Amino acid sequence: MSGHETLPSGGRQTTRPQFTAALLLKQSAGLSFAQIRTVLKRIAPQAQLGDWGGPVTGLGDDPGIEMMSLNGERMSVLVIDGPAPASMWQMGPFPNPLWPNAEKEAAEHKAHILIVAPEDPVDREAALAKARAVTLLAAVIARLVPAIGAIWVDGANLVKAEAFIGMTDKLGQPGANAVPFWVRVAFAKGPSASQGGQTLTAGTLGLRIFGLRELEYAPAALAPGFILQHAYSVSEYLLRSGKRLRDGETIGVDGQTGFAIAHADAGAFGSFPVARLLPKTQ
């Protein structure tokens, strides 16, 4: 998929991508455009902040935050004095490796902020720009409010606020990595290994909104840390390059576990197309 190819709408993906982030708050908090601009200048000095009409550069200008733009991406910021719907922050049956106690701690939130980029992207590069803008604005706002956690909605990914803030110190730099916020890696137990021990299977949630198949690791006796690092590395490579994993190809580097790729119309973690990674024997 080249940088100017349109995003596909076929397959089993039946809902439009939601370029939406949410912050879960300990209590309701007010925000102003001036506050957001001050923190954004510190994190991303070159970023352009404005309203839906364009950049706002005058020091005396302080428009509302409901209809903002960041680097030309239009977004709505909604401060809601009440808990978010449970479906947004309850992660389902699969453990969250970035925040093991996510649901228990998230259940304590009293208010939330939605950051929504409502316009559909026309191609992969536009989707990446939109996702980066939403993530950057969420990182700015997280530094201004009593946040418990941050959510990337389509990836069903919930990250603890302290971790999110620490991981976004350099998010404003060109080419900064935001993949861990766009894509969640879910784990599940597989069958017992032939020589004893437990196997794991894993899958990504989030790549489909960028026009890519989700990754799904076939059950194998691999360490969770290896799978997590491998999944994020492959995800970032695919997102940056626009390349696709072809059915029947093999990926891997010398000295590490290699994987054969097999396409499937649906996977164990959702009813959407996946690229299954089957470990190859050394």
Backbone hydrogen bonds, N-H to C=O, Kabsch-Sander energy under -0.5 kcal/mol:
donor,donor_aa,acceptor,acceptor_aa,energy
5,E,2,S,-1.5
13,Q,10,G,-0.7
14,T,12,R,-1.0
19,F,17,P,-0.7
20,T,18,Q,-2.2
21,A,115,I,-2.5
22,A,151,I,-2.0
23,L,113,I,-2.3
24,L,149,G,-2.5
25,L,111,A,-3.1
26,K,146,P,-3.0
33,F,63,P,-0.5
36,I,32,S,-1.9
37,R,33,F,-2.6
38,T,34,A,-2.0
39,V,35,Q,-2.0
40,L,36,I,-2.6
41,K,37,R,-2.0
42,R,38,T,-1.0
43,I,39,V,-2.1
44,A,40,L,-3.4
47,A,44,A,-1.8
49,L,47,A,-0.6
50,G,69,S,-2.5
51,D,54,G,-1.8
52,W,67,M,-0.7
54,G,51,D,-1.4
56,V,49,L,-2.3
57,T,55,P,-0.6
61,D,58,G,-1.3
68,M,75,M,-2.3
69,S,50,G,-2.7
70,L,73,E,-1.9
71,N,48,Q,-3.1
73,E,70,L,-2.0
74,R,72,G,-0.6
75,M,68,M,-3.5
76,S,116,V,-2.9
77,V,65,I,-0.6
77,V,66,E,-0.8
78,L,76,S,-0.6
78,L,114,L,-2.6
79,V,77,V,-0.5
80,I,78,L,-0.7
80,I,112,H,-3.0
81,D,79,V,-0.5
82,G,80,I,-2.0
88,M,85,P,-2.0
89,W,85,P,-0.8
90,Q,86,A,-2.6
91,M,89,W,-0.7
94,F,91,M,-0.5
99,W,96,N,-1.2
102,A,99,W,-1.8
105,E,101,N,-2.2
106,A,102,A,-3.0
107,A,103,E,-1.7
108,E,105,E,-1.5
109,H,106,A,-1.9
110,K,25,L,-2.6
111,A,25,L,-1.3
112,H,80,I,-2.3
113,I,23,L,-2.1
114,L,78,L,-2.5
115,I,21,A,-2.9
116,V,76,S,-2.6
116,V,114,L,-0.5
117,A,19,F,-2.5
124,R,5,E,-0.9
125,E,3,G,-1.0
127,A,123,D,-2.1
128,L,124,R,-2.5
129,A,125,E,-2.3
130,K,126,A,-2.2
131,A,127,A,-2.5
132,R,128,L,-2.5
133,A,129,A,-2.2
134,V,130,K,-2.4
135,T,131,A,-2.3
136,L,132,R,-2.7
137,L,133,A,-2.4
138,A,134,V,-2.2
139,A,135,T,-2.1
140,V,136,L,-2.0
141,I,137,L,-2.5
142,A,138,A,-2.3
143,R,139,A,-0.7
143,R,140,V,-1.0
144,L,141,I,-2.1
145,V,141,I,-0.9
147,A,145,V,-2.1
148,I,24,L,-3.9
149,G,24,L,-1.0
150,A,159,V,-2.9
151,I,22,A,-2.9
152,W,157,N,-2.2
153,V,20,T,-2.1
153,V,151,I,-0.7
154,D,18,Q,-0.7
155,G,152,W,-0.6
156,A,153,V,-1.7
157,N,152,W,-1.8
158,L,156,A,-0.6
159,V,150,A,-3.1
159,V,157,N,-0.5
161,A,148,I,-2.7
164,F,160,K,-2.8
165,I,161,A,-2.7
166,G,162,E,-2.2
167,M,163,A,-2.2
168,T,164,F,-0.6
168,T,165,I,-0.9
169,D,166,G,-0.7
171,L,168,T,-1.2
173,Q,170,K,-1.6
176,A,173,Q,-1.9
178,A,176,A,-0.6
181,F,178,A,-1.7
182,W,178,A,-1.1
182,W,179,V,-0.5
183,V,179,V,-2.4
184,R,205,L,-2.4
186,A,184,R,-0.6
186,A,203,G,-3.1
187,F,95,P,-0.6
188,A,201,T,-2.3
190,G,199,T,-2.8
193,A,197,G,-2.4
196,G,193,A,-2.0
199,T,191,P,-0.9
200,L,220,A,-2.6
201,T,188,A,-2.8
202,A,217,Y,-1.0
203,G,186,A,-2.2
204,T,215,L,-2.3
205,L,184,R,-2.1
209,I,206,G,-1.1
210,F,207,L,-1.8
211,G,208,R,-1.7
212,L,207,L,-1.6
214,E,273,P,-1.9
216,E,275,A,-1.9
217,Y,202,A,-3.4
218,A,216,E,-0.5
218,A,277,L,-2.4
220,A,200,L,-1.8
222,L,220,A,-1.8
227,I,223,A,-2.1
228,L,224,P,-2.8
229,Q,225,G,-2.3
230,H,226,F,-2.7
231,A,227,I,-3.1
232,Y,228,L,-2.1
233,S,229,Q,-2.2
234,V,230,H,-2.8
235,S,231,A,-2.4
236,E,232,Y,-2.5
237,Y,233,S,-2.2
238,L,234,V,-2.6
239,L,235,S,-2.6
240,R,236,E,-2.6
241,S,237,Y,-2.4
242,G,238,L,-2.4
246,R,244,R,-0.6
248,G,261,I,-2.7
249,E,246,R,-1.8
251,I,259,F,-2.7
256,Q,253,V,-2.0
258,G,280,K,-0.5
259,F,251,I,-2.9
260,A,278,L,-2.8
261,I,249,E,-2.7
262,A,276,R,-2.0
264,A,274,V,-2.1
267,G,270,G,-2.2
270,G,267,G,-0.6
272,F,270,G,-1.3
274,V,264,A,-2.4
275,A,214,E,-3.0
276,R,262,A,-3.1
276,R,274,V,-0.6
277,L,216,E,-3.0
278,L,260,A,-2.8
278,L,276,R,-0.6
280,K,258,G,-2.8
